[in-house]
Amino acid sequence: MHKVEHIEEAKQFIQSKADKVPNVGIILGSGLGDLADKLEDSVSIPYSEIPHFSSSKAVGHANELVIGTLNGQTVVAMKGRYHYYEGYTLDEVTFPVRVIKALGADNLIITNACGAVNTSFNPGELMLITDHINLVGTNPLIGQNNDALGTRFPDVSEVYNKNLRQIAKGVAGEQDITLQEGVYGWWSGPIYETPAEIRMIRTLGGDAIGMSTVPEAVVAVHGGMKVLGISCLTNMACGILDQPLSHDEVIEVAAQARGKFISLVETVIGRIS
Protein backbone atom coordinates (compact mmCIF):
# COMPACT_ATOMS: atom_id res chain seq x y z
CA MET A 1 0.00 0.00 0.00
CA HIS A 2 1.21 3.50 -0.82
CA LYS A 3 2.79 5.51 1.97
CA VAL A 4 1.05 8.80 2.70
CA GLU A 5 4.40 10.51 3.24
CA HIS A 6 5.60 9.46 -0.24
CA ILE A 7 2.40 10.78 -1.81
CA GLU A 8 2.86 14.05 0.09
CA GLU A 9 6.50 14.39 -1.01
CA ALA A 10 5.56 13.93 -4.69
CA LYS A 11 2.62 16.32 -4.32
CA GLN A 12 4.72 19.04 -2.73
CA PHE A 13 7.44 18.73 -5.38
CA ILE A 14 4.87 19.05 -8.19
CA GLN A 15 3.22 22.02 -6.48
CA SER A 16 6.63 23.70 -6.25
CA LYS A 17 6.78 23.58 -10.06
CA ALA A 18 3.13 24.35 -10.83
CA ASP A 19 0.69 26.12 -8.51
CA LYS A 20 -2.47 25.06 -10.37
CA VAL A 21 -5.05 22.82 -8.65
CA PRO A 22 -6.33 20.28 -11.20
CA ASN A 23 -9.92 19.05 -11.37
CA VAL A 24 -9.23 16.38 -14.01
CA GLY A 25 -6.42 13.86 -14.36
CA ILE A 26 -5.65 12.01 -17.59
CA ILE A 27 -3.48 8.94 -18.16
CA LEU A 28 -2.42 8.89 -21.82
CA GLY A 29 -1.66 5.49 -23.36
CA SER A 30 0.44 4.26 -26.29
CA GLY A 31 0.64 6.83 -29.08
CA LEU A 32 -1.93 9.10 -27.41
CA GLY A 33 0.42 11.50 -25.61
CA ASP A 34 -0.22 14.35 -28.07
CA LEU A 35 -3.28 15.45 -26.08
CA ALA A 36 -0.93 16.77 -23.39
CA ASP A 37 0.57 19.14 -25.98
CA LYS A 38 -2.79 20.93 -26.19
CA LEU A 39 -2.67 22.06 -22.57
CA GLU A 40 -2.24 25.83 -22.31
CA ASP A 41 0.01 27.66 -19.82
CA SER A 42 1.45 24.24 -19.11
CA VAL A 43 4.33 23.02 -16.98
CA SER A 44 6.04 19.72 -17.89
CA ILE A 45 7.86 17.72 -15.22
CA PRO A 46 9.87 14.60 -16.12
CA TYR A 47 8.88 11.58 -14.05
CA SER A 48 12.57 11.12 -13.21
CA GLU A 49 12.49 14.34 -11.16
CA ILE A 50 9.35 13.55 -9.14
CA PRO A 51 9.98 11.77 -5.84
CA HIS A 52 8.91 8.10 -5.89
CA PHE A 53 7.77 8.16 -9.55
CA SER A 54 9.03 5.50 -11.97
CA SER A 55 9.50 5.71 -15.76
CA SER A 56 8.15 3.61 -18.61
CA LYS A 57 10.48 2.10 -21.15
CA ALA A 58 7.60 1.25 -23.50
CA VAL A 59 7.64 2.81 -26.97
CA GLY A 60 5.29 5.79 -27.28
CA HIS A 61 5.49 6.89 -23.64
CA ALA A 62 7.20 10.24 -22.96
CA ASN A 63 7.46 9.99 -19.15
CA GLU A 64 6.31 13.52 -18.35
CA LEU A 65 3.66 14.96 -16.06
CA VAL A 66 2.02 17.98 -17.69
CA ILE A 67 -0.19 20.45 -15.80
CA GLY A 68 -2.12 23.13 -17.62
CA THR A 69 -5.50 24.33 -18.85
CA LEU A 70 -7.68 22.59 -21.41
CA ASN A 71 -11.16 23.72 -22.42
CA GLY A 72 -11.63 25.72 -19.24
CA GLN A 73 -10.45 23.01 -16.86
CA THR A 74 -7.18 22.65 -14.99
CA VAL A 75 -5.78 19.28 -16.04
CA VAL A 76 -2.88 17.10 -14.92
CA ALA A 77 -1.84 14.66 -17.64
CA MET A 78 0.43 11.64 -17.47
CA LYS A 79 2.20 11.65 -20.82
CA GLY A 80 2.90 7.93 -20.75
CA ARG A 81 2.35 5.29 -18.08
CA TYR A 82 4.35 2.40 -16.73
CA HIS A 83 3.16 -1.17 -16.85
CA TYR A 84 3.08 -4.25 -14.65
CA TYR A 85 4.80 -6.24 -17.44
CA GLU A 86 7.86 -3.97 -17.22
CA GLY A 87 8.57 -5.44 -13.79
CA TYR A 88 7.13 -2.64 -11.71
CA THR A 89 5.03 -3.51 -8.68
CA LEU A 90 1.37 -2.52 -8.78
CA ASP A 91 2.18 0.01 -6.04
CA GLU A 92 4.63 1.65 -8.45
CA VAL A 93 2.22 1.43 -11.40
CA THR A 94 -0.59 3.13 -9.49
CA PHE A 95 1.38 5.60 -7.37
CA PRO A 96 0.75 8.50 -9.80
CA VAL A 97 -3.01 8.02 -9.37
CA ARG A 98 -2.64 8.66 -5.63
CA VAL A 99 -0.63 11.79 -6.38
CA ILE A 100 -3.14 13.06 -8.96
CA LYS A 101 -5.88 12.66 -6.35
CA ALA A 102 -3.74 14.41 -3.71
CA LEU A 103 -3.20 17.33 -6.10
CA GLY A 104 -6.96 17.89 -6.11
CA ALA A 105 -8.35 15.97 -9.09
CA ASP A 106 -11.62 14.17 -8.41
CA ASN A 107 -12.02 12.93 -12.00
CA LEU A 108 -9.67 10.57 -13.84
CA ILE A 109 -9.76 9.81 -17.56
CA ILE A 110 -7.78 6.65 -18.37
CA THR A 111 -6.89 5.87 -21.97
CA ASN A 112 -5.17 2.95 -23.62
CA ALA A 113 -4.44 1.24 -26.91
CA CYS A 114 -5.76 -2.32 -26.96
CA GLY A 115 -6.94 -5.24 -29.08
CA ALA A 116 -10.55 -5.83 -30.09
CA VAL A 117 -12.03 -9.17 -29.02
CA ASN A 118 -15.58 -8.36 -30.11
CA THR A 119 -15.67 -9.19 -33.83
CA SER A 120 -18.20 -6.41 -34.53
CA PHE A 121 -15.54 -3.82 -33.64
CA ASN A 122 -12.98 -2.45 -36.10
CA PRO A 123 -9.37 -1.27 -35.69
CA GLY A 124 -9.19 2.51 -35.38
CA GLU A 125 -12.47 2.78 -33.48
CA LEU A 126 -12.74 4.02 -29.90
CA MET A 127 -14.39 2.03 -27.10
CA LEU A 128 -15.98 3.38 -23.97
CA ILE A 129 -15.12 1.03 -21.10
CA THR A 130 -18.30 0.00 -19.26
CA ASP A 131 -16.65 -2.53 -16.95
CA HIS A 132 -13.53 -4.66 -16.70
CA ILE A 133 -12.34 -8.19 -16.06
CA ASN A 134 -9.14 -8.69 -14.07
CA LEU A 135 -7.37 -11.65 -15.68
CA VAL A 136 -4.03 -11.18 -13.93
CA GLY A 137 -4.78 -12.81 -10.59
CA THR A 138 -3.63 -9.92 -8.42
CA ASN A 139 -4.74 -6.37 -7.69
CA PRO A 140 -3.11 -3.17 -6.39
CA LEU A 141 -5.02 -3.12 -3.09
CA ILE A 142 -3.49 -6.34 -1.75
CA GLY A 143 -1.64 -5.67 1.47
CA GLN A 144 -2.32 -3.59 4.57
CA ASN A 145 -4.99 -0.98 3.91
CA ASN A 146 -4.50 2.69 4.75
CA ASP A 147 -7.90 4.03 5.76
CA ALA A 148 -6.72 7.56 4.97
CA LEU A 149 -6.55 6.58 1.30
CA GLY A 150 -9.73 4.50 1.04
CA THR A 151 -11.84 1.76 2.59
CA ARG A 152 -10.56 -1.80 3.03
CA PHE A 153 -13.29 -3.35 0.85
CA PRO A 154 -14.25 -0.85 -1.87
CA ASP A 155 -17.42 -1.28 -3.90
CA VAL A 156 -16.67 -1.78 -7.60
CA SER A 157 -20.21 -2.08 -8.94
CA GLU A 158 -19.58 1.09 -10.96
CA VAL A 159 -15.86 1.54 -11.59
CA TYR A 160 -16.49 3.57 -14.75
CA ASN A 161 -18.76 6.45 -13.84
CA LYS A 162 -22.16 6.46 -15.57
CA ASN A 163 -22.44 10.24 -15.74
CA LEU A 164 -19.01 10.60 -17.37
CA ARG A 165 -19.91 7.83 -19.82
CA GLN A 166 -23.12 9.67 -20.77
CA ILE A 167 -21.13 12.83 -21.42
CA ALA A 168 -18.70 10.89 -23.64
CA LYS A 169 -21.52 9.26 -25.60
CA GLY A 170 -23.19 12.62 -26.16
CA VAL A 171 -19.97 14.19 -27.42
CA ALA A 172 -19.25 11.24 -29.73
CA GLY A 173 -22.73 11.59 -31.24
CA GLU A 174 -22.23 15.31 -31.86
CA GLN A 175 -18.83 14.73 -33.46
CA ASP A 176 -19.97 11.72 -35.52
CA ILE A 177 -17.36 9.51 -33.84
CA THR A 178 -18.04 5.78 -33.61
CA LEU A 179 -17.76 5.05 -29.89
CA GLN A 180 -18.20 1.40 -29.13
CA GLU A 181 -19.01 0.28 -25.61
CA GLY A 182 -17.63 -2.79 -23.94
CA VAL A 183 -15.82 -4.70 -21.22
CA TYR A 184 -12.04 -4.37 -21.03
CA GLY A 185 -9.93 -7.34 -20.00
CA TRP A 186 -6.62 -6.75 -18.23
CA TRP A 187 -3.82 -9.04 -19.43
CA SER A 188 -0.41 -8.93 -17.77
CA GLY A 189 1.64 -9.06 -20.99
CA PRO A 190 4.18 -8.52 -22.38
CA ILE A 191 3.23 -11.35 -24.73
CA TYR A 192 0.04 -10.97 -26.68
CA GLU A 193 -2.72 -13.48 -26.05
CA THR A 194 -2.95 -16.83 -27.84
CA PRO A 195 -5.99 -17.57 -30.04
CA ALA A 196 -7.26 -19.96 -27.35
CA GLU A 197 -6.92 -17.27 -24.69
CA ILE A 198 -8.87 -14.83 -26.86
CA ARG A 199 -11.67 -17.39 -27.20
CA MET A 200 -11.68 -17.71 -23.40
CA ILE A 201 -11.82 -13.93 -22.95
CA ARG A 202 -14.74 -13.67 -25.39
CA THR A 203 -16.56 -16.46 -23.55
CA LEU A 204 -16.05 -14.59 -20.27
CA GLY A 205 -17.65 -11.46 -21.77
CA GLY A 206 -14.62 -9.42 -22.71
CA ASP A 207 -14.88 -7.05 -25.69
CA ALA A 208 -11.29 -5.79 -25.71
CA ILE A 209 -8.00 -6.83 -24.17
CA GLY A 210 -5.02 -4.79 -23.01
CA MET A 211 -2.11 -4.58 -20.58
CA SER A 212 -3.01 -1.56 -18.43
CA THR A 213 -5.85 0.59 -17.06
CA VAL A 214 -7.43 -1.79 -14.54
CA PRO A 215 -4.88 -1.21 -11.74
CA GLU A 216 -5.16 2.57 -12.12
CA ALA A 217 -8.97 2.42 -12.22
CA VAL A 218 -9.13 0.27 -9.08
CA VAL A 219 -6.87 2.63 -7.12
CA ALA A 220 -8.79 5.67 -8.37
CA VAL A 221 -12.11 4.21 -7.21
CA HIS A 222 -10.52 3.23 -3.89
CA GLY A 223 -9.55 6.88 -3.50
CA GLY A 224 -13.06 8.14 -4.30
CA MET A 225 -12.38 9.39 -7.82
CA LYS A 226 -14.80 9.28 -10.76
CA VAL A 227 -13.29 7.29 -13.62
CA LEU A 228 -13.83 7.42 -17.38
CA GLY A 229 -12.07 4.79 -19.47
CA ILE A 230 -11.59 5.08 -23.26
CA SER A 231 -9.74 2.55 -25.41
CA CYS A 232 -8.34 2.99 -28.89
CA LEU A 233 -8.89 -0.34 -30.65
CA THR A 234 -5.66 -0.72 -32.59
CA ASN A 235 -5.99 -4.28 -33.89
CA MET A 236 -8.16 -7.37 -33.88
CA ALA A 237 -6.97 -9.70 -31.12
CA CYS A 238 -4.96 -12.81 -31.94
CA GLY A 239 -6.74 -15.54 -33.91
CA ILE A 240 -9.54 -13.33 -35.27
CA LEU A 241 -7.56 -12.48 -38.39
CA ASP A 242 -4.93 -14.80 -39.84
CA GLN A 243 -2.00 -12.46 -39.22
CA PRO A 244 0.62 -11.85 -36.51
CA LEU A 245 0.42 -8.92 -34.08
CA SER A 246 3.06 -6.21 -33.64
CA HIS A 247 3.53 -3.21 -31.36
CA ASP A 248 4.40 -1.12 -34.43
CA GLU A 249 0.86 -1.71 -35.66
CA VAL A 250 -0.52 -0.61 -32.28
CA ILE A 251 1.39 2.69 -32.44
CA GLU A 252 0.48 3.28 -36.10
CA VAL A 253 -3.27 2.78 -35.66
CA ALA A 254 -3.28 4.82 -32.44
CA ALA A 255 -1.67 7.65 -34.41
CA GLN A 256 -4.37 7.39 -37.09
CA ALA A 257 -7.11 7.61 -34.46
CA ARG A 258 -5.38 10.46 -32.59
CA GLY A 259 -7.42 13.30 -34.08
CA LYS A 260 -10.85 11.99 -33.15
CA PHE A 261 -9.58 10.77 -29.80
CA ILE A 262 -8.21 14.21 -28.87
CA SER A 263 -11.36 15.94 -30.09
CA LEU A 264 -13.56 13.62 -28.02
CA VAL A 265 -11.56 13.86 -24.80
CA GLU A 266 -10.99 17.62 -25.08
CA THR A 267 -14.74 18.26 -25.37
CA VAL A 268 -15.59 15.80 -22.59
CA ILE A 269 -13.17 17.59 -20.26
CA GLY A 270 -14.94 20.89 -20.87
CA ARG A 271 -18.24 19.36 -19.73
CA ILE A 272 -17.04 17.82 -16.48
CA SER A 273 -18.44 19.77 -13.55
N, C-alpha and C positions, 0 to 999 in steps of 0.2 A: 504494500500500500504506500502511496506517495506521502512523503513527509511534508507537513505543513510549512516547516522552516525552509525547505527547498523551494516550494512553490512561492513563498514570500520573497526569497532571494531573487528568483527569476523575475517576479513581478516588479520588484523595486528597481532592478537593473533596466528593464524595459521602460518603466516610467521615467527613469533618468534620461532616456533617449527621446521619448515621445510622451507628451503630457496629455494626450487625448484619452478619453474614456470610451472604449468601444461598446456598441450595443450588439454587434453581429460579429461572429467569428466565422472564418471560412478555411477549410482544409482543401487545398487544390491538388488533385491527383495527376497521374502521368500525362504530360503534354498539355495540361490545362492551366499552367502557371501564369499565362498571359493576362488573366483577369486581374492579377495583383498590379499589373502595370497601369491599369486604369484608375487606380486610387489617386486622388488629388491631395496635394500638400502632404505627401507621404514621407515616412521615415522607414528605411530598410535596415534591418539588423541581422547579420549573419548568425545562424544557429550556433556557430562555433564560439561566439562571444557571450551567449546567454548562459548563465549558470545552470548546470544540470540538464541542458538540452543535448541531444545527440544530433547526428547528421546522416542523411540518406546517401547511399552510394548508387542508388537506382538511377538509370538514365531518365532524363526528363524532370528531375527534381532539383531545384536551385538552392535549397537549404537557406532560405531567408524568411524572416518574419517581417511583414510589411503592415504598417499602421497608417491609415489615411481616411479620406472621405470618399464615399461612392454613393451617388444618387441620394444625397441628403443624410446619409447615415455614416457614423464613425465605425470603421471596419478594421478588424485585425485579421490578416490573411497569412496562412502558412503556405509559402510558395515551395511546395514539396513536403512530403511526409516520410517517415521511416517505417519500416515494415518488420513484422515478426520474423519473416524468412531471412532477413539480413543478420539474424542472431541477436537482435535486441530483445530484452525482456518486455513483457506487456506493460510493465510500469514505465519503461523508457518510451515505448511507442505512444502511450497515452498521456504522458506528463504534460505535453503542450496544451492538452484540453483543460487540465486543471489550471494552468496558468492563464489561458484565455478566459476562463470563468472568473478567476481572481481579478483579472484586469477590469471586469465589469460586464462582459458579454453574457446575455441570457439566452441568446439564440446562436445555434451552430449549424452552418451549412457544410455538409461533408460530400465531397465529390470523388469520383474514381473512374478509371477506365477498366472495363471488365468484359467478359465473354457472355454472349447470349446463349441461354439454354432453351428458352422458349422458341420454338421454330417459327412462330408467327412474327418474331422480331427481326430486324435487319441491322447489319453493321452501319454505324454512323448515326443511328437513332439514339435519343436520350431516354432513360428510364427513371421514373420516380420510384424510389424505394418505399414500399408500403410496410414491409416487415423483413426480418432476416432469419436465416438459419445458421447457427454456429456449428460448423463441421470440424472444428479444430480440436475439440476435447478439452479446452481450457478457457478461462476468461480472466480479464484484468482485475476482477474484484476478489480473486482468491487471496487469502491471507487475512491478517488482522485488520478489522475495519476501523476507520477513523470516523467517528460520528460527526466530527466537524465538517467532513467532506460529503457525507451522505449516509443514508440508512444502511444497516447491515443487509437487509433483504429487499432490494428495490423492486418495485412493480415495473414490468416491461410489457404490459398489455398494449401500450402505445408508445413504442420507442420513437417512431417517426411521426411528428406532430400533425394531427389532422388539419388544423387551421393553416399551417404552413404549406401543407400539400394542396389544399384548396387554392391558396394564392398562386402556387406554381402552375396548377392546372389552368387557372384563369388566364395567366400570362401566356402560357403556351398556346391557348386557343386564340388569343388576340394576335399573336405573332406568327400564327400558322406553323407552329413547330410540332412535329409528331413527338408526343411525350407518352411513352409506354408506361405502364404501371406494373410492378411486380415485386417478387420476393428475392432478396439478394442472399446468396450463399457465401459464407466466408471459408476460404480454402487457405491452408497455411502457405502453399508454395514452397520453394520457388519453381518446382516443376508444374507444368500445366496438368490438367486432369486427364485421365485415360478415358476412352470412349465408354467403358463400363461404369466408371465413376460418374460421368455425365448422365448416363441413363439412371443411375441411382439418385442423383440430385434432382432430376426431373420427376422421378417417382415420389420423392419427398416433398415436392411442391416448389422447388426452386426455379426461378425464371432467368436468373443471371448468376454468374460465379466470378469471384474476384478474391484478391489477397489482402484486403484492407478493410477499413470502414467500420466493421462491427466492434472492434475493441474501443475505438474512439466514441462511437455512438453509445455504447454501454456506460462508459465513464461519464459522458456528458449527461445522460439521463440520471445516473447516480448522483451527479452534482446539481440536479434540478434544472438543467438546460432544456430548451425546446430544440429538437433536431429535425433538419430537413436533409434527406439523402438523395443525390442525383447521380446516376451512372451514365457514362458514355459507353454505349455498346460498340466495342471496337472490332469484334470478330464473332463468328459463330463458334461455340465451344467445340472441343475435340470430338470427332466422330460424326458430327452433323453434316459437314462437308468433307469430301475426300481430299483433304490437303493438310499439311503440317501447319502448326502455329508458330509465330515468331513475335518477339517483343518489338521489332522494327515495325511490324504491321500495326501493333497496338498504338505506337506513337504516331504513325502516319494517319490512321483513321481519327484519332483524337484531335490531330491538327486540323483535319478536314471539318470536323464538327465544332471546332473552337468558336466560330462566329456566332452560331445559334446558341451555343452553350453560354457564352458571355452575355449575350443579349437577354437570355432568359434569367440568369442569376442576377444580373445588374438590376433588372426591373423588379424582380422579387424582393431584392434587398430594400428598394425604395418603398415597398408596401408593408414591410414589417413594422409593427407598432411597438 
